[in-house]
Amino acid sequence: MGKKLYRNIVLGFALTILIGALILMLPFSHKGHLSFLDALFTSTSAVCVTGLIVKNTGKDFTIFGQIVLSILMQIGGLGFMTFATLIFFTLGKKLSYTEKLILSSQFGISSFKEILKFTLRVLKISFLIEFIGFIFLFIGFSKYFDFKHALYYAYFHAISAFNNAGFSLFPNSLIHFVDDTLINITICSLIVLGGLGFIVYDEILKYKRKLIRHFSLHTKLVLFITPLLIIIGAIMFFLLEKNGVLGTLTLKGKVLASLFQSITARTAGFNTVDFSKLKDITLFFLIILMFIGGAPGSTAGGVKVTTIGVVTVTFWRVLRGHKDVQFWDRRLDSTTVFRVFFLITLALVICIISIFLISETQHVNVIYSAFEVVSAFATVGLSVGNGGDLSLSANFDTFGKLLIIFLMFIGRVGIMTFFYSLLASTKKEKIKYPKGKVYF
């Protein structure tokens, strides 16, 4: 059952991407020529809420194509099974046992009875936040565009921001609005709220209703590490680029840009400065932020803030000579710690191999290759090519684009889920061998 469960998750995302690519291939979805590879790349980027583009979203796709992308972003951000549950509920059909398992694994729900209620809460919270973001963005864009365009731009960017997708209808992302406080704060708020995760929202609602007395260790980690990373990221970006790409901005502009880039690097993909002009050391620091990503059960990617939290605490405990990993009056079992370190190791191996392949086959600078690879794997969407119309991936050949597509895909479905769907053993180990010793 376990292998079938993981396979269904992988196939569900793959099918959604394929359908999206075929719709984008329709003559009324795009302008000019669009190859199937570029349609597949764009659909993957939308469903995996990444934002890397090989075609200009505002210029190369029609209004219909752009709306299709916004729907794909919504499905990818909230999860295809979330919408499947809504459709089944509307049609009066019941979920199968496997489908219930997919949802419970996706959001960490232990009770099948709670699945429908939780799914509806996810949709209500998401649409409410997007609607509020839409209102504020409409007000912000109204200063620059007429009513019709401001309305449409607000709709598209509210969905893209909350789902941490990073798609923009403007040729240079949001660089034109680098000094606009309302637009910057609204986009940042949507990104952060999308990246916190629905597990956290659910606990906050239960806490307010006094259904629970304390937050879980998961929620505490997310709410502690998320603002910490935002503050550290903003300060570091400001210090590294105050005389660089931020040099021509006012103090307000520098602060807004630093905060924006710190937040967007955690899997959102928008940018308000030209990333092709950033220092290598800044790019390296942003790679670290991208690799970490957001929270589990959210619209964000990366190895997740909880993973980094567990790794940090484990290092600290081991260095102090403790055997157990415990914090905030809770202890983690050895299986959880093992899975966390396995996840980090596997993610690093995949990224390192991909960086080598991209750098060697596409003849790209190593730091640029690393930035593009981690951006794809962590479903961020930032690129050193974002100062222009397209991502760096637009210059890649077929192999390069397929590799980036693969990275975006496993980054969204989860590397553990992906490899379990292929390699998980259905046989139980009957023999338990005696312990061996390894010295280090």
Summary of the structure (lengths in Angstrom):
residues: 440
radius of gyration: 21.5
end to end distance: 37.8
largest distance: 73.6
contacts: 1509
relative contact order: 0.12
helix: 66%
strand: 2%
